């Protein structure tokens, strides 16, 4: 990262520190040097990022450059990452990666154009409820069920080094 990039990462982490909505349970991070450095700097500034379980993936770098492929790839990664013990405790997943892929994925998931500049965090939410009497409810309310559902996500907020903007 450039000195400006380092400063932006630290400021972004400080901005979201006071907003618990951005505290991740799991972090999916590109294994590029810039992404690793970004996450490291953010973790030093904001303990919530340090407390998150991080998974480093080369595929986040690769898919960021492929037109229209990142959202599908993120769905697959989230589904694969959120299985096993403790999976039901995962509420927030942070993805640290690259544009244009992250911007395209965010736009596709929300069903509208979302601009992500350098050092921007987008908070997406999906309310997913199933009928408690439905025998498949447990599967439907899992991350697998949420990621398989084609309903759009809601853009809740954008955070930049200058502050949090609720959508």
Secondary structure, 3 states (H helix, E strand, C coil): CCHHHHHHHHHHHHHHHCCHHHCCCEEEEECCHHHHHHHHHHHHHCHHHHHCEEEEECHHHHHHCCCCCHHHHHHHHHHHHCCCCCHHHCCCEEEECCCCHHHHHHHHHHCCCCCCCCCCEEEEECCCCCCCCCCCHHHHCCHHHHHHCCCCCEEEEEEECCEEEEC
